[in-house]
Amino acid sequence: MSKSITLILFFTCAFTNIVWAQVNYVLNPSFEAYRKCPSRYDQISFANYWSGIDTNWIPDSGVPAYLYCLPDYCNSCSDNVRCRVPNNLTFNQFPRTGNGMAQVCMFFNEYVSVPENRDYLQGRLRHNLTEGILYCISFFVNFEGMEGTMPLSGYAIDHIGAYLDNGAIDIDTGLSCTLPKPSLMPQVYTTSIITDTVNWTKIQGNFIATGTEKFITIGNFFDKSHTNFVLHTTDTLDYPFSAYLIDDVSVIASDEVAHAGADVGIGRGDSVHIGTFEEGMPCTWYVAGSSVPIGYSGGLWVRPDTNTIYVVELDLCGNVTRDSVQVTVWPTGIKPLADALAAITITPNPAHCAIKLAGAKDCNVVITDMVGREVLHTTATTAHEAIDISGIAPGLYMAQVVMPNGGRKLIRLAIQ
């Protein structure tokens, strides 16, 4: 029987003043959300908020998609050998997290008929970045060298980077979008040739925003004379490409810190989510005392058999912070505790100036924003406690009600 109960309420778009607190500004950073499962190459637009940089291309127009800088969308939902995960025609690799990732041609040796053919992967940010703020850009790449049925990449390269702008890069038509972009200097790029076909390699760097950035574009912007490469196969006539898998893209304010969440108790055999629900984070999770990673991203589901402490490490361009959370495991069959948790309610919800907390006498009450920052901490002294929330900004929050015996209930709370 579960001892941790989460009450989730959904609201319509009528509440336009609700502000969603976020850490990662990239939408769909791990390519998990999609409108259709991919069935062939060139379908990156099936992943929500992602595209190539020539959005004028019309599918099934008779014009080859490779002329329009379209990366590929790969997901475990596909049964097509060209875009399925992990056993693909050109790779044998799982995503860094989740089920989806992108495949991008970063380089194409110009001696063949289509000179400099390459893809550019463009994603949207939640909103414009803030001028003068230092941000850390991170994304992870894996070289498509030899694990699939055919070795797609004849070359491994450097100068893979990310360029942030207001969307002006998406003005190309026809062959021009396949060309290098030497006039555009990516805010972050690697000077190391990436050859690892097994592990995910992190590309990361800081930059100060101008306030106009709304899109992130990933690719190789440098021309051939400024791109260093090594041969990966002698058959470069059939495989003149350099292709890489991309996953977990993030743009995060550099002063953010790791957040593992509040300590929680569960019944033996139950699962609980720890950390945040942010995807695409440059995080690594461990069991305390071990150096073996157990997960990545902002949070994960765990199911320990005994009391366990978990540690999350967040690396923002060398600024490494850590946080821990303890999961206490209770014996099974404690029905009175579950009944007590079920009796705890918050009304009204959405709320404006005050809330009434019922069934929580002597419980600690902590209200945090959606990335775990505490905005209120109090103790309920009566069975029907009135709590003033007039000092909290409108938005979506989590109310954590912690009982004296360690039981905890999470209630998603909207404040207008």
N, C-alpha and C positions, 0 to 999 in steps of 0.2 A: 504494500500500500504506500502510495507516495505521501511523504510528509512535507513536501514543498509544493505549494499550489500557486500558479501564476494566473491572475485574472487579466485578460487582455480585452480592451474595448476599442472598437473602431469607430471613427468619426468621419462624417462627410466633409467635402471640400468647403462647406459653408463656413467652417472655422478658419477663415483666411489669416487670422492673426496668430495662429500657432506656429512657433519657430522650432524646427527640428535641429537639435544639437547634433553636430557631426564632427568627426575627426578626419576621416579620409574624404577629400573633396571630389575624388573621382567617382563617377556614377558607374555601377556595375563593374567594379574593379577586378573581379575574378572571373568575369564572363559567365556567371552562373544563370542570370536571368536572360531568357530568350523568347522570341515570339514564334519561332519555328525551329525544329531540329534540323541541323544541316544535312544536305543530301549530296553535295558535290563541292568542288572548289569555289572560291570567290564569294562566299555567303556570309562575310563578317557582319553584314547589316542585320542578320538574324539575331545577333546578340544585342540586347537593348543598349542604346546610347553609343554604339560603336559603328564605324564606317571606314571607307577609304577617304582620300582627300579629293576625289572627284565624284561628288554626289549627283552630277548630271548624267552619269551613266545609267542607261535604261536596261534592266535585265531582259534577256531574250530579244534584244534588238538586232541581233546578227553581228554586232561588233564584239570581238573577243574581249572578255572581261580583263584579261591580263594587261590590256592597254590602258586600263583605267585604275591602276594602283589598288586593286582590291585584295586585301589579305583574306585568309581562309578562316572559317570558324570550325573548331573541332570540339566535339562533345561526346560523352559516353552514351548519350541517347541515340546517336547515329549508328546505322548498320552499314553505311557505305565505307569501304576500305580507304577512301581518300580523306575522310573527315571524322572517322571514329576514333575513340580513345579506349585503351592505349595502343592496341595492335593496328597500326596504321600502315598504309602503303609505304610511307617514307620515314616513319619513326616508331619506336616502341617505348612510349613515355606516358606516365600519368601526369595530370596537372599538378602544380605545386600544392594547390588546395582545390577542393570541390571536384566538379566534373567537366568544366569548360576551360578553353584557352584559345589563343589566336596563333595562326601560323603566318609568318611574314617573310617575304623575299627581300633581303637587305642589300643584295648585290647581284649583278648579272654581267658577266664579262662581255665587253663591248665588241668582241671580234665576231659575234654571231649576228644574225639578221636584225634583231630588235635591240638597238644599243641601250645600255644602261637600264634595262627594265628592272624596276624594283617597286615594292609596295610601300605604302605609308598607312599606319594604323592610327586612326583618330578617335578619341573619346571625349566625352563632355564632362565638365565639372558641374557641381551642384549650383554654384553661382560664381561670380567674379571673385578672384582673390583680392586681398586687401593690400593697398599700396603701402610699401615700406616694410611689410612683414616678411621675415625670413621663413622660407618653406623648404622642406626636404622632399625631393622627388625620388621615388624608388620604383623599380620594376625588375622582374626576374626573367631571364632568358635561358633557353636550352638549345644547344646546337644540334641541328638535324643532320647528323653526319653519316651514320651507318647502321642504325638499329632497325630500320624498316626493311621491307622487301627490296627496295631499290634505294641507293644512296642519293638523295635529292641534291645534296650540297657537294659541289666539287671544290668549294673554297670556304675557309673560315676567315672571318674578318674582325676588324676593330671599328671604332667610330660609330657604334650603335648608340643612339641617343634619343632624348625627348625634347621636343620644342613646344612651348606653351605660348598661345597667342589668343586673339579675339575671334579667330575663325577665318582670318583673311587668307590663310594658306589654302583654303578650299575654294580656289578660283580657277583651277586648272581645267582644261578640257583636252580630250584626245591624248596624244603621245606626250604632251608636255608634263603631265603629272608623273610620268615614269622616270623623269630625269633627276639627277642630283639637284640639291638646293643649296649651292655654295653661298648664296646671298643671305641665307638664314643660318644663324648660329644657334644650335640647340643649347639650352641652359645646362643640360647634363649630357655627357657622353663618355664612353670608355675608350681609353687609349691602349687597352690590352686586347689582343686577338683571343676571342672566346672559342675554344675547341671542345669544351666538356659536353659530351653527349649523354652523360648519366645524371649529373647533379644540376640543380638550378643555380645559375650565377646571378648575383645581385648587382644591378647597376644603380648607382645612387649618387646624389649630389645636392648641395644647397643652392638657392638663389633667392634674391630679393624681388618681390612682386612689384609690378608697376600699377596694378589695379585693373588692367584690361584683360587679364588672362581668363578665358572661359573654356578653352579647348586644350587638350594635350595630344600631340602627334608623335608617334614613335617610329623610328626608321633610321636609315643611314643617309644623312644629308650631304655628305662629302663626295666629291667626284673621285674618279679612279686614282688620280695622281696623289690624292690625299687620303686614300683608304689603304691601309696595310692588310695584306691577305697572305695566306699560306695555302698551298695545294692540299686538298684532303683526299683526292683520288686522281689517278692518272687519266681517267676518262673524263676530262673537262669538256670535251666536245658534246657529249650527251648530258653532262651535268654541270653546266656553266653557272649554276646558281649558288647563292649562299642564303640558306633559309634557317630561320630561328623560330622557336616557340616562345610565346610571351604569356605571362600570367602575373597576377597580383600587382596591379599598378596603383601607386598611391601618391598623393600630394598632401602633405601634412604640415601644419605649423610646427616649426622646429622646437618650440618650447613645450610641446605635449609630452606627457610622461606615461609610463606603463600603468595599466589599470587591470587588476585581477578580479575586482568585485569584492563584495562583502562575504565574510565567512557564512557557511550555510550547513544545515543538517538535512540528511535524507535518510530514508529507510533502506535497509540492505536490499539490493537488487534494483533500486531505482537509479535513474540518471538525473543529472543536473547540468545546466549550462553555466560556465564560469567565464569571467571576463566580459567583454563587450560583444555586440553583434556586428561590429564593423568588419567588412571583408577587405581583402587585399592588403592587410597591414604587414609591415616588416617585423613581425613578432615571431618569437619562438617560445614554446611552452615546454616545461620540464616538470617531472616529479622532484620535489626537494631532495637534494642529496645525490641526484643523478645528472649526468651530462648528456644523456641520450634524449634528443627531442621527441616529444609525443604529439606535437601539433604545431600549427602555424596560424596566422591571422589574428584577429582581435579577441576571439574567444573560441571555446570548444565545449562539446558535451563530454562529460566524464561519468564513469560508473564504478567507483572504487568499492572494494569489499571491506576495507578497513579505513579508519581515520587517515586522511591523506592531505598533505600540503602540496599545492601546485604553485609553480613560479613562472611568471611570464617576463620575457625580456624584450624590450622595444629598442631597436637601433635606428635612430634618426640621424643619419649622416655622421656617425661616430659618437653622437650623444646617446649613450646607452643607459636606460633606466630599467629598474626591475620592481616587481610587486608580487605579493603572494596571497593566496587564499586557502583557507582550511575547509575541507569538506568532512564533516562529522557524520559517521554512519551509525544509525540507530538500529536496534533489533526490529524485526518485522512484527506486524500485528498490533501496533499501538493506535487503536482506533480513537480513544478519547482525544489524542493530540490532533488527529486529522479533523475531528468534529470541531475542535476549538479553532483551528485555522479556517475552516469553512465558514465559521460564524463571523469572522472579521470582515467588515465592510467599510467603504468610504463613500459618503454622499455629500453634495451632489458631485457628479463626474460626467461632463466637464464642470469645473468649479471656477469661482471668480475671486472672492475675498476670503472665504473661510470654507473649511470642510468639517464634517462630523464623522468621527471615527468610532464605530460601534464594535463591541466585543473584544476590546484590546486593553482592558485595564492592566496597569503595571507593565505594559509592553513599551519597548523603545521604538520610536518612529523616526526613520531617516528618509528624507526625500532627496533624490539625486537627479541630475539631468541625464540624458540618454547616453552619455559617455562616462557616467559615474562620478561627476563632480557634486559634492554635497551642497545643498542649498538650505536644508533645515534639519535640525536634530532635536527631538524632544521626547518626553516620556508621558504616556497617557496615564492619568491618575484616576480616571473614572471610566465606567463602562460605556459612556456616551460622551467622548471627549470632543470639544470644539477647538479647532486649530486655526490660527490666523495665518493665511498665506498671501496677504495683501502685498508683502514685500518681495514676492517671487515673480519674475518676469513671465509673461505669457509663453507657453510652450508645452511640450510633452515631457513628462517626468516619470520616474519610478518611485513609488512609495514602498519602503521595506518595513514591515512590521515584525519585530523580533520579540518572541515570547521569553519569559524568564528561564524556561527550560530549554531554550535554543531553537524552538520551532520558528519558522520564518514564512511569511507570506508576502508575495510581490504583487503590487497592484499598479497597473499603468494608469497614470493620472494626467488628465489634460487641464491646464490652467489657462483661462481666458483673460 
